[in-house]
Amino acid sequence: MTQQPLDSSLIANPRLYNLILRIEPLRLDVMIYSGGEDDDSLIYRSIKLDSAPSQIAALEEAVYENPVLLGDFNRITVILASTDYAIVPEWVADDDSLETAVADKLIVNDDADTELLTVNIPESGVAVLLKPEVRLLAFLRRTFNNPVILHHVAPLIKYFHNTEKLGAAGKIFVNLRSDSLDIISFGGEGPKLVNTFNFRDKMDAVYYILACRELLKEDGEDHEILIAGNSEIRDEITPVLRKYVGYVMPVIFPSTMFKAAKDTMKAPFDLIVLPLCE
């Protein structure tokens, strides 16, 4: 690793702070914040991970080169970002045989031992199923004190479901990254569609959004589209989407997090909104 380590002196007493780690194959995002009223308390960093010899080895190296992450924090949350997951009703997650049957359909690395992880979102009536590697979970659990482990769509579902003043039903929420996007739509009783797509070209992102909207039109609603995440890509695809959809607008950036640190605007949106959902 050649990146400048996080300055341990910035955190005098980790017990007064919360730590969020967001993990994807080539990147580790870190957010440390007090959870109080101190607008200057938030620290955000993005650390590139070397894929060789493995993601887990690169993650371990990044953590140990930033010993501030090993502090005794008040709360530690880990977000695992991936396209391989399933959204199921709570009653499926409560039935071991049904849960296993769904989990067996998930695409995973056949050469790696995996563990079924269930992330419940009770306020939305659903759960997220994923199968991360056992080695990854073992590292997280032995390195950090009682971490809460989530999938990246969980805070998005919570946030969009809870913050729309006029209700989330009838809207399509899009969360953009440089090479992937999440699409979430709600009905009257909870999420109707949740999916994550990788893309190489920005027009592929437009295609996925419009295809999902066409699928949802079966309920007779003319869905609005609200876009969060990568502002550069959002600004490029919004004019194209508006040729086909009457209402396409950006999601308003959470004012609380903007005050906390302007650097957070560079962070993945699911990481930004997680403190607002805890």
C-alpha positions in Angstrom: 0.0 0.0 0.0 1.3 3.4 -0.9 -1.5 5.6 0.4 -1.1 7.9 3.4 -2.5 6.1 6.5 -5.2 7.7 8.5 -3.9 10.0 11.2 -4.5 8.2 14.5 -4.3 11.5 16.4 -7.6 12.6 14.8 -9.4 10.2 17.1 -8.5 10.8 20.7 -11.1 8.5 22.2 -12.6 5.9 19.7 -15.4 5.1 22.2 -17.0 8.4 21.4 -17.1 7.6 17.6 -18.8 5.2 15.2 -16.9 3.4 12.4 -18.3 2.3 9.1 -16.3 0.3 6.6 -17.6 -0.3 3.1 -15.9 -3.1 1.2 -15.9 -3.8 -2.5 -13.4 -5.8 -4.6 -11.0 -2.9 -5.3 -11.9 -0.3 -2.7 -12.4 0.2 1.0 -14.4 3.3 2.1 -14.0 4.5 5.7 -16.2 6.8 7.7 -15.6 7.8 11.3 -18.1 10.1 13.0 -19.2 11.0 16.5 -23.0 10.7 16.0 -23.5 13.9 18.0 -23.9 17.5 17.0 -20.2 18.2 16.2 -20.3 19.0 12.5 -16.5 18.7 12.2 -16.2 15.2 13.7 -16.7 13.2 10.5 -13.7 11.7 8.7 -14.1 10.0 5.3 -11.4 8.2 3.3 -11.4 5.9 0.3 -8.5 3.4 0.1 -7.7 1.5 -3.1 -7.2 -2.2 -2.7 -4.7 -4.3 -4.7 -6.5 -7.4 -6.0 -3.3 -9.5 -5.8 -3.0 -12.0 -4.2 -6.7 -11.7 -3.1 -9.3 -9.2 -2.0 -9.1 -10.4 1.6 -5.3 -10.2 1.7 -5.5 -6.6 0.3 -8.2 -5.7 2.9 -6.2 -7.1 5.8 -3.2 -5.0 4.6 -5.3 -1.9 4.3 -6.7 -2.3 7.8 -3.4 -3.0 9.5 -1.7 -0.1 7.7 -4.4 2.1 9.3 -4.3 1.1 13.0 -6.8 3.8 13.9 -9.4 1.4 12.5 -8.5 -1.1 15.2 -9.7 1.2 18.0 -12.5 0.4 20.4 -15.3 2.3 18.7 -18.8 2.8 20.1 -20.3 1.0 17.1 -18.8 -0.7 14.1 -20.7 -1.4 10.9 -19.4 -3.1 7.8 -21.2 -2.7 4.4 -20.5 -5.5 1.9 -21.1 -4.2 -1.7 -21.9 -6.8 -4.3 -24.3 -7.7 -7.1 -24.9 -11.2 -5.8 -27.8 -11.0 -3.4 -31.5 -11.7 -3.1 -34.4 -9.7 -1.6 -37.0 -11.8 0.0 -40.1 -11.2 2.2 -39.5 -11.5 5.9 -41.6 -14.7 6.1 -39.1 -16.4 3.7 -36.1 -15.4 5.8 -38.0 -16.8 8.8 -38.3 -20.3 7.2 -34.9 -22.1 7.1 -35.8 -24.3 4.2 -37.2 -21.5 2.0 -34.2 -19.3 2.9 -31.8 -22.0 2.0 -33.6 -22.7 -1.3 -33.3 -19.1 -2.3 -29.7 -18.8 -1.1 -28.7 -21.8 -3.2 -29.6 -19.8 -6.4 -27.1 -17.0 -5.6 -24.0 -16.8 -7.8 -20.9 -17.3 -5.7 -17.3 -18.4 -6.2 -17.4 -22.2 -6.3 -13.8 -22.4 -5.1 -14.5 -20.5 -1.9 -16.3 -21.5 1.3 -19.3 -19.2 1.9 -21.7 -18.4 4.7 -25.3 -17.4 4.3 -25.9 -14.0 5.8 -29.4 -12.6 6.4 -29.8 -8.8 6.8 -33.3 -8.0 8.0 -35.0 -4.7 7.2 -38.2 -5.0 9.4 -39.5 -1.6 8.6 -39.8 -2.6 4.9 -40.9 -6.2 5.5 -38.0 -7.7 3.6 -34.6 -9.2 4.1 -31.4 -9.3 2.1 -29.7 -12.7 1.6 -26.0 -12.9 0.5 -23.2 -15.4 0.7 -19.9 -13.8 1.5 -16.7 -15.8 1.9 -16.1 -17.4 5.2 -12.5 -16.1 5.2 -13.8 -12.5 4.8 -16.4 -12.8 7.7 -13.8 -14.5 9.9 -11.4 -11.6 9.4 -14.0 -9.0 10.1 -15.3 -10.8 13.3 -11.9 -11.4 14.8 -10.5 -8.0 13.9 -13.4 -5.7 14.9 -15.5 -5.7 18.1 -19.0 -7.1 17.4 -19.4 -5.6 13.9 -22.8 -5.3 12.3 -22.5 -6.6 8.8 -24.9 -5.3 6.1 -25.3 -5.5 2.4 -25.1 -2.2 0.5 -28.7 -2.1 -0.6 -30.0 -2.3 3.0 -29.3 1.3 4.0 -30.7 2.5 0.6 -34.0 0.6 1.1 -34.3 2.0 4.7 -33.4 5.6 3.6 -35.6 5.8 0.6 -38.5 4.1 2.3 -38.3 6.4 5.4 -37.4 9.8 4.0 -39.9 10.5 1.1 -42.4 12.9 2.7 -45.1 12.1 0.1 -44.4 8.4 0.2 -42.0 6.2 -1.7 -44.7 4.2 -3.7 -44.8 5.0 -7.4 -41.2 6.2 -7.5 -38.1 4.6 -8.9 -34.9 5.4 -7.0 -31.6 5.0 -8.8 -28.2 5.0 -7.0 -25.3 5.6 -9.4 -21.6 4.6 -9.1 -18.9 4.9 -11.8 -19.6 1.4 -13.1 -22.7 0.1 -11.5 -26.1 1.2 -10.3 -28.9 0.2 -7.9 -32.6 0.4 -8.8 -35.2 0.4 -6.0 -39.0 0.8 -6.3 -41.6 0.5 -3.7 -45.3 -0.5 -3.6 -47.8 0.1 -0.9 -46.4 -2.6 1.3 -42.7 -2.4 0.7 -40.1 -2.9 -2.0 -41.4 -4.2 -5.4 -38.1 -4.2 -7.2 -34.5 -4.1 -6.0 -31.6 -4.9 -8.3 -28.0 -4.0 -8.9 -26.4 -3.8 -12.4 -22.9 -3.4 -13.6 -22.4 -1.3 -16.8 -19.5 -0.2 -19.0 -21.2 2.5 -21.0 -23.5 5.2 -19.5 -26.2 4.3 -22.1 -26.3 0.9 -20.6 -27.3 2.6 -17.3 -30.1 4.3 -19.2 -31.2 1.0 -20.6 -31.4 -0.7 -17.2 -33.4 2.2 -15.7 -35.9 2.3 -18.6 -36.2 -1.5 -18.7 -37.0 -1.6 -15.0 -39.5 1.2 -15.4 -41.2 -0.6 -18.3 -41.4 -3.7 -16.1 -43.0 -1.7 -13.3 -45.6 -0.1 -15.6 -47.7 -3.2 -15.4 -49.1 -1.7 -12.2 -50.5 1.2 -14.2 -48.4 3.9 -12.6 -46.2 6.4 -14.4 -43.2 6.2 -12.2 -41.1 9.2 -11.3 -37.3 8.6 -11.3 -35.1 10.0 -8.5 -31.4 9.7 -9.0 -28.7 9.6 -6.3 -25.0 8.9 -6.3 -22.3 9.8 -8.9 -23.2 13.3 -10.0 -21.1 13.2 -13.2 -23.0 10.2 -14.6 -26.3 11.5 -13.3 -25.8 14.8 -15.2 -25.0 12.9 -18.4 -27.9 10.5 -18.3 -30.7 12.7 -16.9 -31.3 14.6 -20.2 -31.5 11.2 -22.0 -34.0 9.8 -19.5 -36.1 13.0 -19.8 -36.8 12.2 -23.4 -38.8 9.2 -22.2 -39.9 10.0 -18.7 -41.8 13.1 -17.6 -40.2 13.4 -14.1 -36.5 12.8 -13.6 -34.8 14.6 -10.7 -31.8 14.3 -8.4 -32.2 13.0 -4.9 -31.6 15.8 -2.5 -28.3 15.3 -0.7 -28.9 14.8 3.1 -28.2 18.2 4.6 -27.1 16.7 7.9 -24.3 14.8 6.1 -23.3 17.8 4.0 -22.8 19.9 7.1 -20.7 17.1 8.6 -18.1 17.0 5.9 -18.1 18.1 2.3 -15.8 15.1 1.5 -18.8 12.8 2.1 -20.2 14.0 -1.3 -17.5 11.8 -2.9 -18.6 8.7 -0.8 -21.0 6.0 -2.0 -24.5 7.0 -1.2 -25.3 3.9 0.8 -22.5 4.8 3.1 -23.6 8.5 3.4 -27.1 7.6 4.4 -26.3 4.8 6.8 -25.8 7.0 9.9 -29.2 8.5 9.2 -30.8 5.1 9.3 -29.2 3.8 12.5 
